[in-house]
Amino acid sequence: MEQVSNTFNVDLRRLTVLRELQRRGSLARTAEALHLTPSAVSQQIAALAREMGVPLTEREGRGVRLTAQARVLLTHADVIAAQLERARADLAAYGEGGRGSVTVGCFSSGILGLLPRAMNALADRLPQVRIDVVEAEPPDIFTALDSGQVDLAVAVDFAAAPPHTDRRYHRLDLLTDVLDLAVPAGHRLAGRDRFDLRELSAEPWIIGAARSCCGAVARSVCAAAGFTPDIRHAVNDWGALAALVEAGQGVALIPRLVQPLYTHRRLVLLTTEGAPPSRNVFAAVRTGAEGDPVLGAVREQLRLSAAELVSRRAG
């Protein structure tokens, strides 16, 4: 290919496709995430390569991988995207800053345990701002954040989430959500204050899908305890999971964010010995968007609501 010229035009939408290819690792998964065909993804990447005058992908077996030049370009793409977000935030701050709409992407237990509290407060604080909620988890929630389908992501740290060092996002840690063990009433451990997780290595387990945040965390917790759980039921819905535990079909790890929903259930919640298993819940916006006054108010209310939730539990 030709060397990069002193003047060139770059289609920012094609940079988005390249960023998604970096995240997903294959043309097929990138196409699925962006609702395109693999051929369309290839064409977008090829067009971007022609614009830049450098190769951006190379063959690897039956798939492709990013070239070193593509990774260099992506570092600049992150800077460009952040600067555009800062411009958007500055324009929003120039106006009233109390109107508009915000779409929040959030995982299911966050919607159950955290968002209603924050949204009730925001209704009084920002009465002219519309708050919409979309249920999503990593990596899809960050694809939606990159494309502007959501303005703010509330997510859990696990393998599918971006690392803390990812410069594309401005993060705000909200709370540490502890997971307790749920067993049916009458279970042999039901009367215990604390227990060792390894005591349940031979029990049937109820765990969400491996790609879900709770499913991934539960598998990691069991692995750290030294065993692979016997997963009898793969269930992501929290009400269905509790019903199966109540019926004696297995044991499960349940985050404290959703436990108020289970007060009427005939099941027992137990705490593990030592440091309990937990997951970090955080909010993220596109880097540069943290200066947006409306997004800033939503993030601050999420922080306050999370702190209030933690304080009530401690009390």
C-alpha positions as CSV (number, residue, x, y, z in Angstrom):
1,M,0.0,0.0,0.0
2,E,1.0,3.6,-0.4
3,Q,2.4,5.6,2.5
4,V,0.0,7.7,4.5
5,S,-0.4,11.0,2.8
6,N,-0.2,14.4,4.5
7,T,-3.9,14.9,3.9
8,F,-6.6,12.2,4.1
9,N,-10.3,11.9,5.1
10,V,-11.4,9.4,7.6
11,D,-14.9,8.1,8.0
12,L,-15.5,7.9,11.7
13,R,-18.1,5.2,11.3
14,R,-15.4,3.0,9.8
15,L,-13.2,3.6,12.9
16,T,-16.1,2.3,15.0
17,V,-16.2,-0.9,13.0
18,L,-12.4,-1.3,13.5
19,R,-12.8,-0.7,17.2
20,E,-15.5,-3.3,17.4
21,L,-13.3,-5.8,15.5
22,Q,-10.7,-5.3,18.1
23,R,-13.2,-6.0,20.8
24,R,-14.9,-9.1,19.2
25,G,-11.9,-10.7,17.6
26,S,-13.6,-11.9,14.4
27,L,-15.5,-10.6,11.4
28,A,-18.5,-12.7,12.2
29,R,-18.9,-11.6,15.8
30,T,-18.3,-8.0,14.8
31,A,-21.0,-8.2,12.1
32,E,-23.4,-9.7,14.6
33,A,-22.7,-7.0,17.2
34,L,-23.2,-4.2,14.6
35,H,-26.1,-5.8,12.8
36,L,-24.1,-6.0,9.6
37,T,-23.0,-8.9,7.3
38,P,-19.4,-10.1,7.6
39,S,-19.0,-8.9,4.0
40,A,-20.1,-5.4,5.0
41,V,-17.6,-5.4,7.9
42,S,-14.8,-6.5,5.5
43,Q,-15.7,-3.8,3.1
44,Q,-15.7,-1.1,5.8
45,I,-12.3,-2.2,7.0
46,A,-10.9,-2.4,3.5
47,A,-12.2,1.1,2.8
48,L,-10.6,2.5,5.9
49,A,-7.3,0.8,5.0
50,R,-7.4,2.6,1.6
51,E,-8.2,5.9,3.3
52,M,-5.2,5.5,5.6
53,G,-2.9,3.9,3.1
54,V,-1.8,1.0,5.4
55,P,-3.0,-2.6,6.0
56,L,-5.3,-2.9,8.9
57,T,-5.9,-6.7,9.0
58,E,-4.0,-9.8,8.0
59,R,-5.0,-13.4,7.6
60,E,-4.8,-15.8,10.6
61,G,-6.0,-19.3,9.8
62,R,-9.6,-18.9,8.6
63,G,-10.0,-15.5,10.3
64,V,-8.2,-12.2,10.5
65,R,-6.2,-10.2,13.1
66,L,-5.4,-6.6,13.4
67,T,-2.0,-5.4,12.2
68,A,0.3,-3.3,14.2
69,Q,-0.7,-0.3,12.1
70,A,-4.4,-0.9,13.0
71,R,-3.5,-0.8,16.7
72,V,-1.6,2.5,16.3
73,L,-4.6,3.9,14.5
74,L,-7.0,2.8,17.3
75,T,-5.0,4.7,19.9
76,H,-5.6,7.8,17.8
77,A,-9.2,6.9,17.2
78,D,-9.7,6.8,21.0
79,V,-8.3,10.4,21.3
80,I,-10.6,11.6,18.4
81,A,-13.7,10.0,19.9
82,A,-12.9,11.5,23.3
83,Q,-12.3,15.0,21.9
84,L,-15.7,14.8,20.0
85,E,-17.4,13.9,23.3
86,R,-15.7,16.8,25.0
87,A,-17.1,19.1,22.3
88,R,-20.5,17.7,22.8
89,A,-20.3,18.1,26.6
90,D,-19.1,21.7,26.2
91,L,-22.0,22.5,23.9
92,A,-24.4,21.0,26.4
93,A,-22.9,23.0,29.2
94,Y,-23.3,26.2,27.2
95,G,-27.1,25.7,27.3
96,E,-29.3,25.2,30.2
97,G,-28.0,21.7,31.1
98,G,-31.3,20.6,32.5
99,R,-33.1,19.3,29.5
100,G,-32.7,16.3,27.2
101,S,-32.7,12.6,27.5
102,V,-30.3,9.9,28.8
103,T,-30.4,6.3,27.9
104,V,-28.9,4.0,30.6
105,G,-27.7,0.5,29.8
106,C,-27.6,-1.7,32.9
107,F,-27.4,-5.4,33.9
108,S,-30.6,-7.0,35.2
109,S,-29.8,-7.1,39.0
110,G,-28.6,-3.4,38.7
111,I,-32.0,-2.5,37.2
112,L,-33.7,-4.4,40.1
113,G,-31.7,-3.1,43.0
114,L,-30.1,0.2,42.1
115,L,-31.8,2.1,39.2
116,P,-35.3,2.6,40.6
117,R,-33.8,4.4,43.7
118,A,-31.7,6.6,41.4
119,M,-34.5,7.3,38.9
120,N,-36.9,8.3,41.6
121,A,-34.4,10.9,42.9
122,L,-33.7,12.1,39.3
123,A,-37.4,12.7,38.6
124,D,-37.3,15.4,41.3
125,R,-33.8,16.6,40.6
126,L,-34.1,16.8,36.7
127,P,-37.8,16.8,36.0
128,Q,-37.3,17.8,32.3
129,V,-34.8,15.1,31.6
130,R,-36.1,11.8,30.2
131,I,-34.3,8.7,31.5
132,D,-34.7,5.5,29.4
133,V,-33.3,2.1,30.5
134,V,-32.0,-0.7,28.3
135,E,-31.0,-4.1,29.8
136,A,-27.6,-5.1,28.6
137,E,-24.3,-6.6,29.8
138,P,-20.7,-6.5,28.5
139,P,-19.5,-6.7,25.8
140,D,-22.8,-5.7,24.2
141,I,-23.4,-2.8,26.5
142,F,-20.1,-1.2,25.5
143,T,-20.8,-1.7,21.8
144,A,-24.0,0.2,22.5
145,L,-22.1,2.9,24.4
146,D,-19.6,3.3,21.6
147,S,-22.3,3.7,19.0
148,G,-24.4,6.1,21.0
149,Q,-27.3,3.8,21.5
150,V,-26.8,4.3,25.3
151,D,-25.2,7.3,27.0
152,L,-24.2,5.7,30.2
153,A,-23.4,2.0,31.1
154,V,-23.8,0.5,34.5
155,A,-21.9,-2.8,34.5
156,V,-20.0,-5.4,36.5
157,D,-16.3,-6.0,36.3
158,F,-15.7,-9.4,34.8
159,A,-13.8,-10.9,31.8
160,A,-16.2,-9.5,29.2
161,A,-15.9,-5.9,30.6
162,P,-13.2,-3.5,29.5
163,P,-10.2,-3.2,31.8
164,H,-9.8,-0.2,34.1
165,T,-7.0,1.1,31.8
166,D,-9.3,1.3,28.8
167,R,-9.0,5.0,27.7
168,R,-12.3,4.9,25.7
169,Y,-14.3,5.1,28.9
170,H,-14.5,7.3,32.0
171,R,-15.4,5.1,35.0
172,L,-17.1,5.7,38.3
173,D,-17.0,2.9,40.9
174,L,-20.5,2.6,42.5
175,L,-20.5,-0.3,45.0
176,T,-19.2,-3.7,45.9
177,D,-22.1,-6.2,45.5
178,V,-21.7,-9.2,47.8
179,L,-23.0,-12.6,46.8
180,D,-24.6,-14.9,49.4
181,L,-25.5,-18.5,49.0
182,A,-29.2,-19.4,48.7
183,V,-30.3,-22.8,49.9
184,P,-33.8,-24.2,50.3
185,A,-35.4,-24.1,53.8
186,G,-34.6,-27.3,55.5
187,H,-31.2,-27.7,53.9
188,R,-28.5,-29.2,56.0
189,L,-26.6,-25.9,56.2
190,A,-29.7,-23.7,56.8
191,G,-29.0,-23.2,60.5
192,R,-25.4,-22.2,60.1
193,D,-24.2,-18.6,60.4
194,R,-21.2,-19.1,58.0
195,F,-19.9,-21.9,55.9
196,D,-17.0,-22.9,53.7
197,L,-18.0,-22.9,50.0
198,R,-16.2,-26.2,49.5
199,E,-18.9,-27.9,51.6
200,L,-21.2,-27.5,48.6
201,S,-18.9,-28.9,46.0
202,A,-21.1,-32.0,45.6
203,E,-24.4,-30.1,45.5
204,P,-26.4,-29.5,42.3
205,W,-26.0,-25.8,41.3
206,I,-28.2,-23.2,39.6
207,I,-26.1,-20.8,37.7
208,G,-26.7,-18.3,34.9
209,A,-25.2,-18.6,31.4
210,A,-21.4,-18.4,31.2
211,R,-21.5,-15.2,29.2
212,S,-23.7,-13.4,31.8
213,C,-22.0,-11.4,34.5
214,C,-23.5,-13.4,37.4
215,G,-22.9,-16.7,35.6
216,A,-19.3,-15.9,35.0
217,V,-18.7,-14.6,38.5
218,A,-20.4,-17.7,40.1
219,R,-18.1,-20.0,38.0
220,S,-15.0,-18.0,39.0
221,V,-16.0,-18.1,42.7
222,C,-16.4,-21.9,42.7
223,A,-13.1,-22.3,40.8
224,A,-11.3,-20.1,43.4
225,A,-12.8,-22.4,46.1
226,G,-11.2,-25.4,44.3
227,F,-14.1,-27.1,42.5
228,T,-16.2,-27.1,39.4
229,P,-19.9,-26.8,40.1
230,D,-22.3,-29.4,39.0
231,I,-24.7,-27.1,37.1
232,R,-28.1,-28.7,36.8
233,H,-30.0,-25.6,35.8
234,A,-28.8,-22.7,33.6
235,V,-31.1,-19.8,34.6
236,N,-30.6,-16.1,34.1
237,D,-34.0,-14.8,35.5
238,W,-33.7,-14.1,39.2
239,G,-37.3,-15.0,40.0
240,A,-36.9,-18.3,38.2
241,L,-33.6,-19.0,40.0
242,A,-35.2,-18.4,43.4
243,A,-38.1,-20.6,42.6
244,L,-35.8,-23.5,41.7
245,V,-33.8,-23.0,44.9
246,E,-37.0,-22.9,46.9
247,A,-38.1,-26.2,45.3
248,G,-35.0,-27.9,46.4
249,Q,-33.5,-28.2,42.9
250,G,-30.1,-26.8,43.8
251,V,-28.1,-24.0,45.5
252,A,-27.2,-20.7,44.0
253,L,-25.1,-17.5,44.6
254,I,-27.4,-14.5,44.7
255,P,-26.2,-10.9,44.7
256,R,-27.5,-8.6,47.5
257,L,-28.8,-6.1,44.9
258,V,-31.7,-8.5,44.3
259,Q,-32.2,-10.1,47.7
260,P,-35.1,-7.8,48.8
261,L,-37.2,-9.5,46.1
262,Y,-36.9,-12.8,47.9
263,T,-38.3,-11.9,51.4
264,H,-41.4,-14.0,50.7
265,R,-39.5,-17.1,49.5
266,R,-38.9,-20.2,51.6
267,L,-35.2,-20.1,51.2
268,V,-32.2,-19.3,53.4
269,L,-29.3,-17.0,52.6
270,L,-25.9,-17.9,54.0
271,T,-22.6,-16.0,54.2
272,T,-19.3,-17.6,53.3
273,E,-16.4,-17.7,55.8
274,G,-13.7,-15.2,55.2
275,A,-14.0,-12.5,52.6
276,P,-17.4,-13.1,50.9
277,P,-17.5,-13.4,47.1
278,S,-18.4,-10.1,45.5
279,R,-18.4,-8.1,42.2
280,N,-17.6,-4.5,41.5
281,V,-20.4,-2.4,40.0
282,F,-19.4,0.7,38.1
283,A,-20.8,3.4,35.7
284,A,-19.1,4.4,32.5
285,V,-19.5,7.1,29.9
286,R,-17.5,7.7,26.7
287,T,-14.3,9.5,27.6
288,G,-14.9,13.2,27.1
289,A,-18.6,13.0,28.0
290,E,-18.0,13.2,31.7
291,G,-18.3,17.0,31.4
292,D,-21.9,16.8,30.1
293,P,-24.0,18.5,32.8
294,V,-27.0,16.1,32.4
295,L,-24.8,13.0,32.3
296,G,-22.9,14.4,35.3
297,A,-26.1,14.7,37.3
298,V,-27.2,11.2,36.5
299,R,-23.8,9.8,37.4
300,E,-23.7,11.7,40.7
301,Q,-27.2,10.5,41.6
302,L,-26.1,6.9,40.8
303,R,-23.2,7.4,43.2
304,L,-25.4,8.8,45.9
305,S,-28.0,6.1,45.5
306,A,-25.3,3.4,45.7
307,A,-23.8,5.0,48.8
308,E,-27.3,5.1,50.4
309,L,-27.9,1.5,49.6
310,V,-24.5,0.4,51.1
311,S,-25.2,2.5,54.2
312,R,-28.6,1.0,54.8
313,R,-27.1,-2.5,54.6
314,A,-24.3,-1.6,57.0
315,G,-26.9,-0.2,59.5
